[in-house]
């Protein structure tokens, strides 16, 4: 599972600028836009959670991502994407088994000159403890625009890096 929070805030803005300047050179899709669907195994992805739960690791399942981009008439590059899971099971550090529901969304835009204009990332995942009941959450919203940024984090876990 990819951490879109880290992608959006730390790398996404730079990547969008590079892609916007390349006008499609980084992708096989036309410069005016495209959509990419990808899937990868979730096994080994770790949700870092605070006590008393501890870290929760994916043992099976798939992560699916849809990434869409286009260039408007003014040359502004726009990107948006979603991430969701299929059949993911997890194991807590205490031996409890978990399932996951939720999704991530990110979106942003870069000027025709490659200057980042705005980028937002949301992560909302619920890890359901099927062994003893209860759940823990990832609830993060990050936003960046010139001269302003914030991260709102109300969860007890963070999404896997990757």
KAPE-V764236 format. One record per residue. RES is the residue in three letters. SS is DSSP state (A for helix, B for strand, O for the rest). PHI is phi in degrees with one decimal (none if undefined). D_LAST is the distance of its C-alpha to the last C-alpha in Angstrom with 2 decimals. Layout:
RES,SS,PHI,D_LAST
RES,SS,PHI,D_LAST
This chain:
UNK,O,none,6.64
UNK,O,-89.7,4.70
UNK,O,-86.8,5.97
UNK,A,-72.1,8.73
UNK,A,-59.9,10.48
UNK,A,-68.7,8.68
UNK,A,-62.6,8.73
UNK,A,-68.6,12.32
UNK,A,-79.1,13.68
UNK,A,-92.6,12.38
UNK,A,-118.2,11.71
UNK,A,-60.4,13.10
UNK,A,-63.2,16.63
UNK,A,-64.2,16.81
UNK,A,-62.3,15.39
UNK,A,-60.4,17.90
UNK,A,-62.0,20.63
UNK,A,-65.0,20.06
UNK,A,-65.4,19.99
UNK,A,-60.3,22.97
UNK,A,-68.2,24.92
UNK,A,-73.8,24.28
UNK,O,47.6,25.60
UNK,O,101.8,23.91
UNK,O,-63.2,23.81
UNK,O,-77.5,20.02
UNK,O,-124.8,20.46
UNK,O,-79.1,23.17
UNK,O,-72.3,24.11
UNK,O,-58.8,27.10
UNK,O,-60.6,26.82
UNK,O,-74.6,28.15
UNK,B,156.0,25.15
UNK,B,179.1,23.19
UNK,B,-136.1,20.88
UNK,B,-123.6,18.08
UNK,B,-108.7,17.23
UNK,B,-140.9,14.39
UNK,B,-138.8,13.51
UNK,B,-152.1,11.38
UNK,B,-64.9,11.89
UNK,O,-85.3,10.60
UNK,O,-51.8,12.05
UNK,O,95.0,10.54
UNK,O,-66.5,8.09
UNK,B,-119.4,9.73
UNK,B,-85.7,11.36
UNK,B,-84.5,12.89
UNK,B,-122.5,16.48
UNK,O,-76.3,19.63
UNK,O,-63.5,22.78
UNK,O,-89.6,24.48
UNK,O,-68.0,21.72
UNK,O,78.6,19.21
UNK,O,-63.4,15.71
UNK,B,-127.1,15.30
UNK,B,-113.8,13.43
UNK,B,-69.9,13.22
UNK,B,-110.7,15.85
UNK,B,-162.7,16.33
UNK,B,105.0,15.98
UNK,B,-131.1,14.18
UNK,B,-107.9,11.86
UNK,B,-114.5,13.80
UNK,B,-130.7,13.19
UNK,B,-121.4,16.16
UNK,B,-122.9,16.14
UNK,B,-125.1,19.66
UNK,B,-142.0,21.19
UNK,B,-154.6,24.77
UNK,B,-118.8,27.11
UNK,O,-82.8,30.10
UNK,O,-61.6,33.69
UNK,O,-90.2,33.18
UNK,O,86.2,30.31
UNK,O,-78.6,27.70
UNK,B,-88.9,24.27
UNK,B,-118.3,22.77
UNK,B,-139.3,19.37
UNK,B,-145.9,18.38
UNK,B,-157.9,15.91
UNK,B,-132.4,15.31
UNK,B,-132.4,12.94
UNK,B,-144.0,14.74
UNK,B,-113.9,14.90
UNK,B,-132.8,17.68
UNK,B,63.1,19.19
UNK,B,-80.2,16.43
UNK,B,-116.8,18.03
UNK,B,-136.5,16.85
UNK,B,-128.9,18.60
UNK,B,-79.5,19.27
UNK,O,-63.9,20.04
UNK,O,-93.0,23.66
UNK,O,94.5,23.74
UNK,O,-69.6,23.79
UNK,B,-96.5,22.30
UNK,B,-133.2,20.41
UNK,B,-119.1,19.75
UNK,B,-130.1,17.63
UNK,B,-135.0,18.88
UNK,B,123.4,17.96
UNK,B,-164.9,15.84
UNK,B,-121.0,13.99
UNK,B,-136.2,15.80
UNK,B,-140.2,15.49
UNK,B,-163.8,18.25
UNK,B,-173.4,19.90
UNK,B,-149.7,22.42
UNK,B,-131.6,23.43
UNK,O,-65.3,27.08
UNK,O,-59.9,28.73
UNK,O,-84.5,28.80
UNK,O,94.3,25.02
UNK,O,-82.0,25.26
UNK,B,-60.9,22.65
UNK,B,-106.5,24.71
UNK,B,-166.2,22.60
UNK,B,-153.3,19.11
UNK,B,-134.0,18.31
UNK,B,-135.6,15.36
UNK,B,-125.8,16.14
UNK,B,-132.4,14.36
UNK,B,-134.4,16.92
UNK,B,-126.9,16.23
UNK,B,-119.0,18.98
UNK,B,-101.4,18.63
UNK,B,-93.1,22.12
UNK,B,-81.4,23.64
UNK,O,-86.2,25.81
UNK,O,-82.6,27.36
UNK,O,-122.2,28.97
UNK,O,87.5,28.35
UNK,O,86.8,26.77
UNK,B,-157.8,23.30
UNK,B,-128.9,20.68
UNK,B,-132.9,18.79
UNK,B,-108.5,15.92
UNK,B,-137.3,17.98
UNK,B,-131.4,16.62
UNK,B,-127.0,18.07
UNK,B,-122.8,17.38
UNK,B,-138.2,19.81
UNK,B,-134.7,20.65
UNK,B,-148.0,23.89
UNK,O,-53.0,26.12
UNK,O,80.2,27.59
UNK,B,-154.9,25.84
UNK,B,-159.0,22.57
UNK,B,-155.7,21.76
UNK,B,-131.3,19.24
UNK,B,-109.5,20.76
UNK,B,-128.0,19.18
UNK,O,-115.4,21.44
UNK,O,-91.8,19.28
UNK,O,-105.8,19.30
UNK,B,-134.7,15.60
UNK,B,-118.4,12.30
UNK,O,-70.3,9.50
UNK,O,-59.6,6.49
UNK,O,-84.8,3.75
UNK,O,156.5,0.00
